[in-house]
């Protein structure tokens, strides 16, 4: 029950709303929570307690209340109870990445991450040097869909996602009173992986590949990678104007099974996010119309050939160690762990202009009649003495708004710039476009895009940015990634790059 004197405390309750990360339990015991002056009292099943706050299910909804503001009667937990922080979703993240990040986070806090037997999934008890148990991280990797479903049931704190939530998943979470997953505050980009192609000697254009990917011809993938690869295929098809969601990917348990399948079906195509032994699998270059894309792991492939791996959270506040962990995963120390785990990290690893020879030769080869060699020389003059950062900042189709991936990359860029390491350096935002339309119009679009990203970075910075020299330039269609009049080529060529001067 809730007493009639609740109303004066409504604003106070809202301010006290904290997330308690324990699973919803059908056998939860009833408790009664009361303010000292008895002006507020609530009774209902206790859904969770993390040592700081209670989460109680009432007929008016789930309420989360700070423990130090009320007294508890009934089957009340001990005040020394450590929070359980549950992470669930993508098996690639749960198996290969998150355990290493939890261990590194614990060490960064002077804690030990002790493996625990928790049944399904992996458990890590975070404990202080004197043995005090501070939190239990439980990591399970079924699939992203299962993670979002568990989030809507209050059974997990952090969803490990290899894609964005569907409209139905967003709706379920919102109806559960857990906020809007479309908010940038609800997601954090942790890592990326590049899609790679293997099979019999061939060369595929992107349209040809898409046709194969939605046909009945054999397209193979490792079972645990199928959801993430499907997300890439869906993005690729949307760029091409399609909308099919059916994917005939054949999921196989390991590389040995893939090898056997390729021997049995030589025309099959193997898609993977790993970098297998190239003596076993033959790389298949994907032709963008300007030459094949490389398969090298140290070069980030052009959008949208990357899988993105996210941490999604609900709206209520997480326990301190959970929030600390999410902050840690964006740090340079954590991103080194990301790299060692075989993912693409988000550290700023500049690519010198001297390594862009293939790109420059393509620019000369594809130079259109409306542009001159002088235009190219002028652009190169602006880039002289600078290195390109491995960031591709892109806009939503037909929109001046950045994609969700790019919004996260901007936040990561800002965090790196605010370390002070690059104080005094020039940061140049370069806008590029496809070749549709007049060259003069494309230059204006490119300049507008570069200005928008430049302003987004400035607006996101919390420190004084006067120590950085932010500039922008529009190069239009001078440096194409993909060539030809196709819709996907136009989409893939519209982006903003970030160049950093080598010297202050």
N, C-alpha and C positions, 0 to 999 in steps of 0.2 A: 504494500500500500504506500501511497504518497500523501502526506498530510497537506491540508489546505494552505499552510504557511510556506509552501515551496516557492511561490511566485517571487518574493523579494530576493530569493537566492539564485534566480535563474541566470542572471549575468555572471554571478560568481561561479556557478557550476560550469558555464561555458568556458570561463578562463581556466578552470581546473582540469579541463578535459585532457587526459593523458592516456596513452595507449598501453594496455596491459597485454603482454604477449604470451598468453596461455591458451590452449585450444578450447573450443566450445565443447562442453561435456554434458551428456544427457543425464548423468548422475550427479550433477552439481548440487551442493548443499545450500539451503537457504541461509542468508545472513541478514541482519538488520544493521544499517548504518545510520548514525544520528549525529547531528551537530550538538555541541555542548549545551546550547540553550534550548534544545529540543524544537527549534523552529523548522528543522528539516529532518525527515526520517524516511528511509526507503527500505523496503524488504523485497528480496528476490533471490533467485539462484546466483551464487557466486561463480562467474565465468573465469575469473583470473585475478591474480595478485602478483605483483613483481617487487614487493618490498616498499614501493612508493605509492601505489594507487590500487584501488579495487575496481573491478569491472563487474557490474551486476545487471542481470536481465530482469526488466520489469515490464508490466503490461503497457507502459508508456514508451518502451524501447530500452536499449542498452545504455546505461549510464556509467561513466568512468569518473571516479572521485578520488581526490588526493587523500591518502591515508592519515596524514597529520591533521586533517580538518574534521575528522569524524571519529566516533568510537564505534567499534564493531562488536556485535553480540551474535551468538549462534555458533556455527561451525567455522570459526575464523582461522585463517592461516597465521603462521608465525611471522613476526615482523622481520625475521632474518631470511625469509624465503628469497632465493635468487631468481631473477626472471628467466623464463625460457624464451629464446629468440629462434623462431622457426623460419627457415628459408626453403622454398620448394619451387620446382619448375624444370627448366632446361637441364637435361642430363649432361650436356657438354659442360655447363657451368658447375653443376653439382658435383660431377666426378673429377673434372680436370682443373678447375679454377678456384672455386670458392673455398675448399679446404685449405689450400695454400695461402689464400688471402686472410682467412680467419687466424691461422697460425702466425702469419706475419703481423697482423693487427695486434694480437695478444702480446707478442714480443715488443712491439712499439710502445705498449702501455706498461711494460715491465711485468707482464703476467705470463702464466703458463697456460697453453691450450692442451688439456689432457684428453686423449681420445676416450670416449665413453660408449658402452653398449646401449643403444637406444632402440633396438629392434630394427625396423626399416630405416634406412638412411644412415648418416654419419653423425655422431655426437661429439662435441668438444666442450669440455667444462673449462671455463676461464677462471683461474684461481690466482690469488695473490701469493707472494713469497712465503707468507705464513700459513698457507693452505686454505684461506677463506674463499669459499665458492661465490663468485660474483655474477655469473651468468652461464647458462647452458645454450650453446648454439646447436640446433638440430637441422641438418641439411639433407633434403631428399630430392631425387631427380627422376620424377616420373615423366612429365612433359610440361610445357608451358601452360597448356589448357588446364591441366590439373592444378597448377599453381594458382591461376586466376580463380578457379572454382573454389579452392580452399580459402582464398582471400575473402571471397564473398560470404563465406560461412564463418568468418572470424577464426580460422584455424591456422593461418600463417601470418607472419609479419611482413616478410619480404618475398615477392615473387621474382624468381630468376627466369627472365624472359628472353627468348630468342626472336621475338616479334612483338609488335604492339598489340594491346588487347582489342578484340573485336567489339563491334557495337553492343552485342548481346552481353559480353563479359563486362563492359563498362556499365551497362544498365544494371546488371546484377549487383555489382559492387556499390553503385549509387543507391539502389533500393535498400541495401543493407545498412545504409546510413554511414558509409565509409568514404564518401567524397567522390570527386570526379577525377578519374584516371587520366583525363586529357590535360590536366594541369601540369606544367613543367616541373612543379615541385614534387610531383608524385613519381617521377622517373629519374634515373641516373644511368648514363651510358658508362659501362665498365670496360668493354673490350670489343674488338672486331675480329673477323676472320675472312679471308679471301676465298671466293669460290674458284675451284680449279677443275680442269677438264682433262680426262684421260681416255684413251681408247686407241683404235687402229689409226695409222697415219692418215690424217685428213686436215682440212682447214674449214672451219665453220664461220659464217657470218652470224651476227646476233639474230636476225630474222630466221635464218635456217635453224639455229639452235632452238629458238622458241618453238618453231614448228615441230621439231623432234620432241621437245619436252612435253608437249601437250598431245602428242600422237601416241599410237600404241606400240611404237618401236621401243626397244629396251633402253631404259635410262636407269642406271644403277646408283645407289647411294648407301652409305652405312646407316643402319637403322637409327642410331641415336642422332644422326645429322639430318634426317629427313625433314623434321619440322622447320629447322633453320633454313635449309635449302629451299623448301617450299615457299618460305617468306621472300627469299630473293627472287624466285621465279615469278611470284605474284607481282612484285614491283617491276620486274622487267616487262611483263606482259602489259601492265598498265601503261608503261611508257610507250609501248607499241600500239596502244589503243584497244587492246583486248580486255576481256573481263572474266575469262574462264578461271574457275577455282580448282577444277579437277586435275590432279597430277598423278600420272602413272609411274611414279618413282618406285623402283623395286628395292626395298630396304633389306640389306644383308648384314649379318652380325659382325663380320670382321673382314680384313683385307684378303685373307686366304679365300674366303667365300667369293669375294669380288673377282679375284684372279681366276677362280674356277669358272665363274659365270662368263667372264670375258673370253675364255678359251672355248666355251660352249657356244657363245654367240659373239663372233668377232666384230659384228657391226654395232654392238652395244656401246654406250657412252657412259663413263663413270664420272660422276660429280662428287666432289669431296671438299671439305674444309680443312683437311689435313694436308701434309706435304709428304706423300708416301715415297718409298724408294723408287727413284726414277728408272732404275734398271728393270723394275718389275712392271711399271705402267708407263705408257708412252704419252707425254703431254700433247694435248690438242690445243693449238693456238686459236683464239677467238678473234676473227677478223673484224675490225671496226670500220673497214673501208679505207683505212690509212695504214694498214699493216697489222699484224697480229699483236695481241696483248701478251706480255711476258708472264711467266709462271713464277718469277722470283718472289720469295717471301719478304724480302727487304724493301720491296716497292709496293706501296698500297695500290691495288688495282682501282681503276676508275669506278665511281658510282655507276650503277648500283650493284656491282659484283662483290659486295661485302655483306656478310651477315653481321648484325649488330646485337650485342648482348647487354641486357638492361637489368637494373634492379627497380622493381615497382613497389611502392608502399601505399597503404591506405592513408586517409586524411588524419586520423588521430595520431597524437605524438608517440613516438617510439621510446623505449627505455634508453637511458643514457648510453649504454654500451652499444646498442643497435645503431643509434645515431652516430656515435663515434666511428663505428665500422664503416658506415656509408660515406662519411667524410674521408676516412682513410683510403678507400678504394680509388679515389681520384688523385692521391698523392704520388709524387715521383717514386717513392719507395715501393708503393703498391703496384705501380705500373711496371716496375722492373720485374715483379712477380708475374704480372700478366704476360710479359714478353717471354719469360722462361717457361711458362705453361703452354707456349705455342700459339698464343693469341697476338693480335696486333695491339700494342699499347698506345697510349695517347700522349706520350712524352713528345716534346718538340725536338725532333731529330732532323735538322735542316738538310736539304738536298741542294748541293752547290749547282749553280747555273751551268758549270762545266760538265755536269753529268746529264744535261738535258739535250745532248746532241741529237738524239732521235726525234725529239720534239721540234727542235729548230729546223732540221731537214724537212720534216713534215710540213712545217709552217711555210717554208719556201716553196715546196712542191704544190701545196694547196692554195697558194696565194691567188686570190681572185682578182679580176680585172679592175675592180673598184679600189683596190688597195695597191700600194706600190712597195718596192723594196725599201724605200725611204721610211714608210710607215713602220715596217718591221724593225729597221735600224733604230728608229726613235724609241720604240718599245724596249728594245734590248738595252738601250742607253739608260732607261729608267730602272732596269733590273740589274745593271752592273753593280758589282760589289754586294749583292744580296743573295740569300739562299731561300729556296722555297720550303715552307713548312708542309708536312704531310697532312694537310687539311683540305677537304673539298667542301665548301660551304654552299649549300644549294637551296633553291626556293621551291615551294610547292607549285605544282603544275598550274600555270597561268595566274600566279599570285605573287605579290611582293613579300610574302611571309616566308621565313626560313622553315625548312623541314624540321621535324622533331630531332632527327639525328644532328642536324646542323646547329640547332639551339644548344644541344648538349656540348657539341664541339666548341662553340663560342664560350660557354661557361668554363670549359677546360682550358681554353686559350687564355681567358682572363686570369684564371688561377695561376697559370705559369707566368704571365706578364707581371702579376702583382708580387711575385717572389723578389723582385728587384734585380734579378739576374740580367735583365735586358735593358736596364735603365740607360737612357741616352741613345739607344738604338732607334733607327727608323723602321716603322712597321707599315708596309705598303699593301693595301688591299686592291687586288687586280680583278676587274670584272671581265668575264668572257661570255660569249654567246654562240649560238648556232649560226648557220649561214642563211636561214630563211629571212627574206625581206632585204631591204636596202642596207648597204654597209654603214651609211651614216646613221640610220635608225638603230642599228645594232650597237654602234658605238655609244649612242645615248643610253640605251638600255643597260649596257655593260657598266657605264659610269654611274648610273642610278643604283644598280645593284651593289657596286663597290662602296658607294656612299652609305647605303643602308646598312651594310655589314659593319663598316667603320663606325657608324653611330651606335649600332647595337653593342659593339665592344666597349665603346666609351661609356655608354649608359650603364653597362653591367659592372664596370669597375668601381670598387669601393674606395680605393686609395687615390691619391693625387696622381693623375696621369700626365701631368706636365713634364715628367721626366722621360716620357716617350713621345716620339714624333710620329703621329698617325697621319698617313697620306692615303689617297685613293686614286685609281686610274682605271679608265675603261679601254680595253684593247679589242673589244668586239670579237670578231671571228678570226683573229690573227693566229691563235694557237689551238686548232681543233684537236679534240681527243678522238672523235668519231667523224667520219666524212660521209657525205651523201645527203640526199634530200629526205631521208626517212624521219618519221616522227621521233623515234628513239634517239637518232643522232642529234636532232635539235635539242632534245631534253638533256642528253648527257653532256652536251657542250656548254650549257648555261650553268655557270658556277662562279664563285669568287674564290680566288687563291690568296694566300697570305705569304708575303715575302718579308724577310727580316735582314736588315743590313748586318754585315759581318762586324763592322766597327761602329762604336758610338759616334 
